[in-house]
Amino acid sequence: MTTPFSLHFADGQEATAVRVQRDGELPAALAALGLKASRPVAVISGGADRLDPADQDRLRPLFGSGLVPALVPLGAAAIDGGTWSGVMRLLGEARSVTDAGFPLVGVAAAGTVTLPGDQPSQDRAMLDPDHSHFVLVPGDHWGAESGWMARVATELAGGAATATVVINGGEIAYSDVQRSLAAGRPVIAVAGSGRIADQLAAAVEGGPADERAVALVRSGLVQSVPADVPARLASVLTSVLTRA
């Protein structure tokens, strides 16, 4: 039986978490978290600890002026890897600063993170205190959460529209995109955010790109938006998440 428990962060923030071991536990786990299905869902994939401070400052408007304005009016939920780094930290920060109430669900492999109150570890990442919910899944290596993120998104959407947004990102982002496309989920790559997102955007535009990016774009489900126009991300994401 999946039993939720509270996480109490040092800054006073609180979140609700649940552990799962098998796919079949997801419906009960999400219900235990108080998350109702049949809502639009955005999966946010991208850079973590390799996103340097300068890039974080440059990309910050994408979250407060791009993602949040799209998610809030739709009653949508967002799903990411849940750690206090890179795009996940920026999304949590934007949610907190704007006082947005949408569910922000971190899906993390239990063996890669430390919970509040645990001893710090160089081999594990801290959870982000600005997330509202966490689903802790099996695994002790980065990327073990990727398939679970895709399944949580499908389960939480309950038939509603979903999308994956790629901002920067490395090898795990490629895995996230592959799993999204396998589920028929549209992908929005943010051009100019760096790394994998730029490769996908270049492939969309027919320019030089990594062979893997070109192969993924052949699905017809990948489109790109510019990093320096957050309103464009908001518009495209809203359009994708409101499709019947």
Backbone as CSV, one residue per row, in Angstrom:
resi,resn,N_x,N_y,N_z,CA_x,CA_y,CA_z,C_x,C_y,C_z
1,MET,0.840,-1.190,0.000,0.000,0.000,0.000,0.876,1.242,0.000
2,THR,0.559,2.224,-0.844,1.325,3.454,-0.923,0.818,4.436,0.128
3,THR,1.704,4.823,1.023,1.339,5.723,2.104,2.103,7.025,1.967
4,PRO,1.427,8.148,1.862,2.120,9.430,1.716,2.785,9.849,3.025
5,PHE,3.841,10.645,2.920,4.499,11.188,4.106,4.945,12.612,3.800
6,SER,5.134,13.386,4.825,5.478,14.799,4.669,6.988,14.998,4.675
7,LEU,7.440,15.949,3.873,8.829,16.377,3.867,8.877,17.801,4.406
8,HIS,9.759,18.040,5.361,9.879,19.361,5.979,11.276,19.907,5.669
9,PHE,11.311,20.938,4.834,12.587,21.500,4.407,13.082,22.550,5.397
10,ALA,14.387,22.808,5.365,15.008,23.719,6.326,14.465,25.140,6.235
11,ASP,13.995,25.536,5.046,13.485,26.900,4.889,12.020,27.031,5.291
12,GLY,11.442,25.954,5.826,10.057,25.999,6.270,9.061,25.472,5.260
13,GLN,9.501,25.221,4.036,8.622,24.667,3.016,8.280,23.212,3.341
14,GLU,7.114,22.789,2.874,6.690,21.403,3.069,6.202,20.819,1.748
15,ALA,6.336,19.528,1.609,5.842,18.819,0.430,5.347,17.452,0.882
16,THR,4.561,16.832,0.019,4.062,15.491,0.296,4.719,14.517,-0.667
17,ALA,5.137,13.377,-0.147,5.861,12.410,-0.969,5.261,11.022,-0.809
18,VAL,5.565,10.175,-1.773,5.139,8.786,-1.718,6.196,7.946,-2.425
19,ARG,6.379,6.723,-1.977,7.311,5.797,-2.620,6.524,4.767,-3.427
20,VAL,7.022,4.444,-4.601,6.404,3.397,-5.406,7.489,2.417,-5.848
21,GLN,7.096,1.180,-6.060,8.017,0.150,-6.510,7.619,-0.432,-7.860
22,ARG,6.319,-0.385,-8.179,5.818,-0.995,-9.411,4.852,-0.058,-10.114
23,ASP,4.776,-0.203,-11.440,3.886,0.635,-12.237,2.455,0.614,-11.716
24,GLY,2.002,-0.568,-11.327,0.616,-0.710,-10.906,0.262,0.094,-9.671
25,GLU,1.278,0.596,-8.964,1.029,1.387,-7.761,0.769,2.864,-8.061
26,LEU,1.031,3.291,-9.294,0.941,4.722,-9.599,-0.453,5.315,-9.375
27,PRO,-1.535,4.690,-9.830,-2.845,5.308,-9.588,-3.109,5.553,-8.106
28,ALA,-2.809,4.558,-7.269,-3.028,4.719,-5.834,-2.077,5.750,-5.248
29,ALA,-0.845,5.797,-5.763,0.140,6.752,-5.254,-0.291,8.187,-5.532
30,LEU,-0.742,8.447,-6.751,-1.175,9.804,-7.093,-2.426,10.189,-6.314
31,ALA,-3.313,9.231,-6.128,-4.510,9.500,-5.327,-4.125,9.806,-3.885
32,ALA,-3.137,9.076,-3.370,-2.685,9.305,-2.002,-2.068,10.690,-1.837
33,LEU,-1.488,11.202,-2.916,-0.916,12.550,-2.890,-1.988,13.630,-3.039
34,GLY,-3.222,13.202,-3.308,-4.293,14.168,-3.507,-4.319,14.765,-4.892
35,LEU,-3.667,14.098,-5.836,-3.604,14.603,-7.210,-4.672,13.918,-8.054
36,LYS,-5.621,14.684,-8.506,-6.686,14.138,-9.331,-6.228,14.044,-10.773
37,ALA,-6.592,12.957,-11.424,-6.238,12.754,-12.827,-7.144,13.594,-13.722
38,SER,-6.923,13.448,-15.028,-7.678,14.174,-16.050,-7.414,15.668,-15.987
39,ARG,-6.142,16.015,-16.063,-5.734,17.419,-16.160,-4.558,17.499,-17.131
40,PRO,-4.364,18.634,-17.819,-3.199,18.767,-18.695,-1.912,18.630,-17.886
41,VAL,-0.894,18.071,-18.520,0.379,17.841,-17.832,1.538,18.249,-18.737
42,ALA,2.483,18.992,-18.164,3.717,19.334,-18.872,4.889,18.660,-18.178
43,VAL,5.673,17.918,-18.934,6.910,17.322,-18.433,8.045,18.277,-18.789
44,ILE,8.812,18.682,-17.790,9.921,19.603,-18.027,11.228,18.831,-17.912
45,SER,11.976,18.798,-18.994,13.230,18.051,-19.047,14.358,18.994,-19.430
46,GLY,15.531,18.804,-18.822,16.638,19.672,-19.218,17.816,19.631,-18.286
47,GLY,18.633,20.671,-18.390,19.892,20.716,-17.679,19.724,20.750,-16.175
48,ALA,20.654,20.069,-15.492,20.658,20.058,-14.025,21.925,20.744,-13.539
49,ASP,22.879,19.992,-13.011,24.058,20.626,-12.417,25.006,21.225,-13.448
50,ARG,24.829,20.913,-14.727,25.705,21.493,-15.748,25.151,22.803,-16.307
51,LEU,24.039,23.254,-15.769,23.483,24.548,-16.165,24.114,25.606,-15.262
52,ASP,25.079,26.379,-15.801,25.836,27.288,-14.945,25.012,28.517,-14.562
53,PRO,25.466,29.281,-13.558,24.693,30.429,-13.066,24.338,31.440,-14.141
54,ALA,25.245,31.676,-15.079,24.959,32.645,-16.141,23.805,32.159,-17.016
55,ASP,23.805,30.876,-17.347,22.710,30.319,-18.142,21.408,30.325,-17.355
56,GLN,21.492,30.055,-16.066,20.287,30.093,-15.248,19.663,31.487,-15.263
57,ASP,20.494,32.513,-15.124,19.975,33.892,-15.163,19.357,34.208,-16.520
58,ARG,20.011,33.734,-17.571,19.521,34.014,-18.928,18.210,33.314,-19.210
59,LEU,18.042,32.107,-18.675,16.859,31.305,-18.977,15.719,31.497,-17.972
60,ARG,15.977,32.185,-16.882,14.962,32.343,-15.829,13.623,32.871,-16.354
61,PRO,13.592,33.849,-17.270,12.300,34.345,-17.765,11.438,33.280,-18.434
62,LEU,12.054,32.230,-18.958,11.271,31.159,-19.577,10.319,30.508,-18.585
63,PHE,10.689,30.533,-17.330,9.896,29.865,-16.304,8.806,30.785,-15.759
64,GLY,9.195,31.988,-15.338,8.210,32.897,-14.774,7.290,33.521,-15.794
65,SER,7.783,33.728,-17.034,6.984,34.394,-18.068,6.572,33.467,-19.208
66,GLY,7.042,32.228,-19.170,6.693,31.270,-20.217,5.884,30.095,-19.697
67,LEU,6.476,29.323,-18.809,5.806,28.121,-18.316,4.658,28.432,-17.363
68,VAL,4.910,29.252,-16.353,3.875,29.518,-15.345,2.610,30.110,-15.960
69,PRO,2.690,31.119,-16.844,1.464,31.671,-17.427,0.682,30.677,-18.282
70,ALA,1.353,29.639,-18.777,0.648,28.619,-19.551,-0.027,27.602,-18.634
71,LEU,0.641,27.233,-17.549,0.143,26.157,-16.689,-1.018,26.591,-15.795
72,VAL,-0.913,27.764,-15.212,-1.890,28.179,-14.200,-3.319,28.268,-14.735
73,PRO,-3.573,28.958,-15.855,-4.965,29.085,-16.308,-5.610,27.761,-16.691
74,LEU,-4.799,26.784,-17.052,-5.325,25.495,-17.496,-5.535,24.511,-16.349
75,GLY,-5.121,24.884,-15.147,-5.183,23.928,-14.043,-4.273,22.747,-14.292
76,ALA,-3.187,23.003,-15.005,-2.273,21.930,-15.394,-1.312,21.587,-14.262
77,ALA,-0.661,20.444,-14.392,0.402,20.033,-13.487,1.709,19.979,-14.258
78,ALA,2.817,20.129,-13.541,4.139,20.003,-14.145,4.892,18.868,-13.448
79,ILE,5.691,18.154,-14.229,6.477,17.032,-13.718,7.928,17.221,-14.145
80,ASP,8.855,17.035,-13.209,10.273,17.068,-13.547,11.033,16.127,-12.603
81,GLY,12.354,16.254,-12.593,13.160,15.345,-11.782,13.250,15.688,-10.311
82,GLY,12.759,16.863,-9.922,12.574,17.187,-8.519,13.771,17.623,-7.708
83,THR,14.969,17.752,-8.298,16.129,18.112,-7.490,16.389,19.619,-7.508
84,TRP,17.188,20.051,-6.551,17.483,21.470,-6.366,18.628,21.874,-7.278
85,SER,18.383,21.796,-8.590,19.430,22.109,-9.554,18.809,22.424,-10.914
86,GLY,19.492,23.250,-11.679,19.136,23.515,-13.062,17.694,23.916,-13.293
87,VAL,17.096,23.321,-14.326,15.740,23.701,-14.723,14.721,23.373,-13.638
88,MET,14.997,22.341,-12.842,14.063,21.962,-11.781,14.033,23.020,-10.681
89,ARG,15.186,23.517,-10.343,15.266,24.595,-9.343,14.606,25.861,-9.883
90,LEU,14.840,26.177,-11.158,14.256,27.382,-11.748,12.736,27.305,-11.800
91,LEU,12.204,26.126,-12.100,10.748,25.989,-12.146,10.152,26.109,-10.746
92,GLY,10.789,25.477,-9.772,10.314,25.599,-8.399,10.353,27.036,-7.923
93,GLU,11.430,27.718,-8.248,11.579,29.121,-7.875,10.474,29.976,-8.498
94,ALA,10.206,29.767,-9.789,9.177,30.549,-10.479,7.802,30.289,-9.875
95,ARG,7.539,29.043,-9.534,6.252,28.706,-8.912,6.099,29.426,-7.579
96,SER,7.173,29.469,-6.802,7.126,30.096,-5.489,7.025,31.616,-5.588
97,VAL,7.845,32.208,-6.446,7.879,33.671,-6.582,6.554,34.226,-7.070
98,THR,5.913,33.506,-7.994,4.639,33.971,-8.540,3.448,33.503,-7.719
99,ASP,3.708,32.753,-6.652,2.649,32.217,-5.797,1.650,31.396,-6.605
100,ALA,2.175,30.666,-7.577,1.321,29.813,-8.420,0.998,28.524,-7.672
101,GLY,-0.219,28.063,-7.820,-0.638,26.904,-7.044,-0.672,25.604,-7.808
102,PHE,-0.137,25.563,-9.025,-0.222,24.319,-9.784,0.632,23.237,-9.140
103,PRO,0.220,21.974,-9.229,1.037,20.885,-8.689,2.363,20.778,-9.448
104,LEU,3.449,20.767,-8.711,4.777,20.575,-9.289,5.337,19.298,-8.675
105,VAL,5.356,18.251,-9.487,5.652,16.898,-9.001,7.062,16.492,-9.412
106,GLY,7.919,16.276,-8.431,9.253,15.777,-8.701,9.262,14.257,-8.675
107,VAL,9.732,13.655,-9.758,9.849,12.196,-9.830,11.338,11.873,-9.772
108,ALA,11.770,11.261,-8.670,13.198,11.057,-8.457,13.495,9.617,-8.056
109,ALA,14.603,9.101,-8.572,15.064,7.771,-8.162,15.577,7.868,-6.729
110,ALA,15.050,7.031,-5.846,15.324,7.147,-4.416,16.813,7.089,-4.080
111,GLY,17.574,6.315,-4.847,18.994,6.162,-4.551,19.864,7.296,-5.034
112,THR,19.262,8.335,-5.634,20.050,9.458,-6.149,19.810,10.750,-5.386
113,VAL,18.922,10.737,-4.400,18.563,11.970,-3.710,18.641,11.803,-2.196
114,THR,18.787,12.928,-1.507,18.689,12.942,-0.055,17.396,13.643,0.331
115,LEU,16.744,13.135,1.359,15.534,13.754,1.861,15.899,14.779,2.927
116,PRO,15.011,15.741,3.184,15.295,16.704,4.250,15.591,15.977,5.561
117,GLY,16.669,16.387,6.220,17.071,15.734,7.469,18.120,14.656,7.285
118,ASP,18.291,14.173,6.042,19.338,13.185,5.768,20.715,13.843,5.809
119,GLN,21.746,13.026,6.022,23.109,13.524,5.919,23.409,13.892,4.472
120,PRO,24.021,15.062,4.224,24.397,15.416,2.849,25.339,14.378,2.250
121,SER,25.254,14.207,0.944,26.101,13.234,0.258,26.540,13.805,-1.077
122,GLN,27.814,13.663,-1.407,28.317,14.136,-2.692,27.734,13.344,-3.852
123,ASP,27.278,12.125,-3.569,26.768,11.261,-4.630,25.259,11.410,-4.842
124,ARG,24.619,12.205,-3.980,23.173,12.361,-4.075,22.803,13.843,-4.133
125,ALA,21.671,14.129,-4.741,21.212,15.514,-4.874,20.125,15.822,-3.848
126,MET,20.043,17.074,-3.468,18.972,17.506,-2.573,17.681,17.693,-3.365
127,LEU,16.559,17.423,-2.744,15.271,17.706,-3.361,15.000,19.205,-3.314
128,ASP,14.237,19.679,-4.297,13.922,21.106,-4.363,12.773,21.443,-3.410
129,PRO,12.954,22.412,-2.512,11.919,22.722,-1.523,10.688,23.417,-2.085
130,ASP,10.759,23.893,-3.336,9.622,24.605,-3.927,8.706,23.686,-4.733
131,HIS,8.959,22.384,-4.700,8.040,21.433,-5.310,6.930,21.087,-4.318
132,SER,5.760,20.787,-4.839,4.628,20.494,-3.959,4.508,19.011,-3.636
133,HIS,4.962,18.151,-4.547,4.815,16.706,-4.380,6.048,15.998,-4.934
134,PHE,6.311,14.809,-4.384,7.395,13.969,-4.891,6.929,12.521,-5.005
135,VAL,7.339,11.883,-6.087,7.150,10.446,-6.259,8.549,9.835,-6.296
136,LEU,8.878,9.057,-5.284,10.195,8.433,-5.189,10.125,7.024,-5.761
137,VAL,10.960,6.774,-6.750,10.879,5.530,-7.518,12.166,4.728,-7.352
138,PRO,12.163,3.454,-7.730,13.377,2.638,-7.575,14.507,3.134,-8.470
139,GLY,15.735,2.927,-8.016,16.890,3.260,-8.846,17.973,3.949,-8.058
140,ASP,19.222,3.730,-8.466,20.344,4.360,-7.791,21.289,5.031,-8.780
141,HIS,20.785,5.338,-9.989,21.606,6.053,-10.958,20.757,7.102,-11.668
142,TRP,21.411,8.162,-12.122,20.705,9.231,-12.819,20.126,8.694,-14.127
143,GLY,18.882,9.005,-14.359,18.178,8.504,-15.535,17.222,7.383,-15.205
144,ALA,17.375,6.773,-14.023,16.453,5.705,-13.627,15.027,6.214,-13.498
145,GLU,14.895,7.528,-13.296,13.566,8.123,-13.128,12.878,8.431,-14.453
146,SER,13.599,8.361,-15.556,13.077,8.842,-16.831,11.792,8.137,-17.256
147,GLY,11.807,6.819,-17.250,10.608,6.079,-17.636,9.458,6.329,-16.683
148,TRP,9.771,6.484,-15.412,8.729,6.759,-14.424,8.091,8.122,-14.650
149,MET,8.899,9.124,-15.012,8.342,10.449,-15.298,7.304,10.369,-16.411
150,ALA,7.639,9.617,-17.457,6.710,9.482,-18.588,5.424,8.801,-18.156
151,ARG,5.545,7.783,-17.312,4.346,7.057,-16.878,3.508,7.876,-15.895
152,VAL,4.161,8.614,-15.015,3.423,9.482,-14.094,2.646,10.532,-14.879
153,ALA,3.260,11.085,-15.917,2.581,12.089,-16.737,1.331,11.512,-17.396
154,THR,1.460,10.327,-17.953,0.322,9.689,-18.613,-0.791,9.394,-17.608
155,GLU,-0.416,8.883,-16.456,-1.404,8.532,-15.434,-2.106,9.778,-14.899
156,LEU,-1.338,10.825,-14.640,-1.924,12.043,-14.078,-2.800,12.763,-15.094
157,ALA,-2.427,12.700,-16.359,-3.235,13.356,-17.392,-4.591,12.676,-17.546
158,GLY,-4.618,11.369,-17.419,-5.884,10.653,-17.515,-6.630,10.896,-18.809
159,GLY,-5.907,11.047,-19.903,-6.542,11.289,-21.190,-6.504,12.735,-21.624
160,ALA,-6.153,13.656,-20.725,-6.009,15.066,-21.099,-4.705,15.245,-21.875
161,ALA,-4.532,16.413,-22.466,-3.355,16.681,-23.293,-2.093,16.775,-22.446
162,THR,-0.972,16.351,-23.034,0.324,16.438,-22.375,1.357,16.983,-23.356
163,ALA,2.469,17.466,-22.812,3.576,17.941,-23.636,4.857,17.811,-22.832
164,THR,5.976,17.693,-23.534,7.289,17.717,-22.899,8.039,18.942,-23.393
165,VAL,8.575,19.718,-22.471,9.368,20.904,-22.802,10.826,20.613,-22.478
166,VAL,11.710,20.789,-23.449,13.133,20.520,-23.263,13.890,21.838,-23.248
167,ILE,14.559,22.094,-22.138,15.357,23.312,-21.970,16.777,22.880,-21.621
168,ASN,17.720,23.121,-22.562,19.085,22.667,-22.367,19.072,21.128,-22.298
169,GLY,19.773,20.518,-21.387,19.679,19.067,-21.217,20.827,18.276,-21.820
170,GLY,21.047,17.089,-21.234,22.083,16.182,-21.692,21.506,14.841,-22.095
171,GLU,22.244,13.773,-21.808,21.834,12.444,-22.258,20.477,12.029,-21.701
172,ILE,20.199,12.390,-20.461,18.921,11.996,-19.876,17.765,12.686,-20.598
173,ALA,18.006,13.900,-21.070,16.959,14.598,-21.827,16.622,13.837,-23.107
174,TYR,17.628,13.261,-23.744,17.353,12.445,-24.932,16.442,11.272,-24.566
175,SER,16.726,10.642,-23.435,15.877,9.536,-22.987,14.459,10.014,-22.710
176,ASP,14.329,11.182,-22.073,13.007,11.741,-21.788,12.232,11.980,-23.082
177,VAL,12.913,12.513,-24.085,12.254,12.802,-25.362,11.826,11.504,-26.038
178,GLN,12.695,10.513,-26.051,12.348,9.231,-26.665,11.113,8.621,-26.025
179,ARG,11.050,8.669,-24.707,9.907,8.104,-23.992,8.646,8.920,-24.234
180,SER,8.802,10.221,-24.334,7.649,11.073,-24.620,7.079,10.761,-25.999
181,LEU,7.947,10.661,-26.972,7.484,10.383,-28.335,6.854,8.994,-28.426
182,ALA,7.409,8.034,-27.679,6.837,6.685,-27.673,5.413,6.700,-27.123
183,ALA,5.139,7.665,-26.246,3.793,7.793,-25.678,2.904,8.706,-26.527
184,GLY,3.439,9.180,-27.657,2.671,10.090,-28.514,2.597,11.499,-27.972
185,ARG,3.544,11.856,-27.111,3.524,13.161,-26.437,4.319,14.189,-27.246
186,PRO,3.718,15.323,-27.611,4.450,16.366,-28.336,5.608,16.912,-27.515
187,VAL,6.655,17.324,-28.197,7.864,17.849,-27.561,8.127,19.260,-28.069
188,ILE,8.409,20.164,-27.127,8.764,21.544,-27.465,10.210,21.761,-27.044
189,ALA,11.097,21.988,-28.003,12.507,22.229,-27.720,12.766,23.729,-27.721
190,VAL,13.426,24.213,-26.688,13.694,25.645,-26.569,15.041,25.962,-27.208
191,ALA,14.989,26.542,-28.390,16.197,26.874,-29.150,16.955,28.009,-28.474
192,GLY,18.272,27.840,-28.348,19.087,28.855,-27.708,19.303,28.595,-26.235
193,SER,18.702,27.510,-25.712,18.908,27.175,-24.297,20.114,26.265,-24.104
194,GLY,20.660,25.734,-25.222,21.871,24.935,-25.146,21.660,23.440,-25.303
195,ARG,22.759,22.781,-25.630,22.889,21.329,-25.626,21.785,20.590,-26.397
196,ILE,21.105,19.653,-25.768,20.167,18.790,-26.484,19.003,19.574,-27.066
197,ALA,18.514,20.562,-26.333,17.402,21.368,-26.855,17.806,22.051,-28.157
198,ASP,19.043,22.532,-28.223,19.508,23.179,-29.450,19.657,22.183,-30.593
199,GLN,20.087,20.972,-30.287,20.197,19.951,-31.322,18.817,19.618,-31.903
200,LEU,17.837,19.478,-31.023,16.476,19.192,-31.495,15.933,20.347,-32.327
201,ALA,16.155,21.576,-31.848,15.659,22.742,-32.579,16.325,22.859,-33.951
202,ALA,17.628,22.579,-34.012,18.329,22.629,-35.294,17.774,21.587,-36.254
203,ALA,17.465,20.404,-35.731,16.891,19.363,-36.580,15.509,19.760,-37.079
204,VAL,14.735,20.426,-36.242,13.411,20.902,-36.661,13.551,21.872,-37.832
205,GLU,14.568,22.726,-37.769,14.774,23.738,-38.805,15.521,23.203,-40.021
206,GLY,15.922,21.940,-39.973,16.622,21.343,-41.107,18.093,21.672,-41.173
207,GLY,18.663,22.190,-40.081,20.080,22.524,-40.044,20.918,21.367,-39.547
208,PRO,22.239,21.577,-39.432,23.126,20.525,-38.919,22.738,20.154,-37.490
209,ALA,22.613,18.865,-37.227,22.202,18.421,-35.901,22.682,16.997,-35.661
210,ASP,22.720,16.633,-34.406,23.057,15.276,-33.996,22.110,14.281,-34.673
211,GLU,22.651,13.126,-35.074,21.827,12.117,-35.756,20.646,11.680,-34.909
212,ARG,20.847,11.599,-33.607,19.737,11.200,-32.739,18.628,12.241,-32.765
213,ALA,19.005,13.506,-32.777,18.009,14.576,-32.834,17.229,14.506,-34.142
214,VAL,17.938,14.292,-35.228,17.279,14.198,-36.537,16.281,13.046,-36.544
215,ALA,16.673,11.913,-35.989,15.787,10.745,-35.957,14.541,11.027,-35.122
216,LEU,14.697,11.714,-34.005,13.557,12.018,-33.151,12.604,13.006,-33.815
217,VAL,13.153,13.957,-34.506,12.324,14.974,-35.170,11.494,14.375,-36.298
218,ARG,11.949,13.265,-36.853,11.185,12.606,-37.916,9.817,12.145,-37.432
219,SER,9.622,12.078,-36.129,8.324,11.678,-35.582,7.220,12.662,-35.945
220,GLY,7.605,13.892,-36.265,6.609,14.925,-36.559,6.002,15.535,-35.305
221,LEU,6.481,15.127,-34.127,5.908,15.602,-32.872,6.777,16.643,-32.174
222,VAL,7.891,17.022,-32.796,8.814,17.970,-32.165,8.714,19.325,-32.853
223,GLN,8.603,20.379,-32.067,8.661,21.742,-32.582,9.584,22.556,-31.705
224,SER,9.944,23.749,-32.150,10.879,24.558,-31.368,10.336,25.963,-31.146
225,VAL,10.805,26.571,-30.074,10.499,27.967,-29.768,11.801,28.637,-29.344
226,PRO,11.930,29.955,-29.520,13.176,30.633,-29.140,13.268,30.903,-27.643
227,ALA,14.465,30.777,-27.111,14.666,30.983,-25.681,14.448,32.421,-25.253
228,ASP,14.644,33.361,-26.171,14.558,34.774,-25.794,13.165,35.370,-25.954
229,VAL,12.166,34.517,-26.230,10.781,35.007,-26.338,9.900,34.106,-25.467
230,PRO,9.906,34.325,-24.143,9.120,33.471,-23.253,7.641,33.409,-23.610
231,ALA,7.105,34.500,-24.122,5.691,34.514,-24.486,5.391,33.508,-25.585
232,ARG,6.363,33.244,-26.434,6.174,32.248,-27.489,6.055,30.859,-26.880
233,LEU,6.882,30.561,-25.882,6.758,29.275,-25.195,5.387,29.154,-24.552
234,ALA,4.922,30.222,-23.884,3.608,30.196,-23.241,2.510,29.925,-24.264
235,SER,2.604,30.573,-25.412,1.578,30.421,-26.444,1.554,29.013,-27.027
236,VAL,2.738,28.497,-27.360,2.804,27.156,-27.971,2.398,26.096,-26.967
237,LEU,2.858,26.203,-25.731,2.505,25.208,-24.727,1.002,25.233,-24.447
238,THR,0.430,26.414,-24.369,-1.023,26.524,-24.167,-1.770,25.855,-25.300
239,SER,-1.322,26.091,-26.530,-1.973,25.492,-27.692,-1.914,23.970,-27.642
240,VAL,-0.754,23.421,-27.290,-0.598,21.960,-27.225,-1.463,21.369,-26.119
241,LEU,-1.502,22.044,-24.978,-2.210,21.490,-23.827,-3.732,21.692,-23.904
242,THR,-4.189,22.422,-24.879,-5.650,22.611,-25.024,-6.192,21.876,-26.230
243,ARG,-5.357,21.078,-26.887,-5.844,20.301,-28.015,-6.728,19.182,-27.530
244,ALA,-7.795,18.941,-28.260,-8.729,17.872,-27.880,-8.078,16.531,-28.143
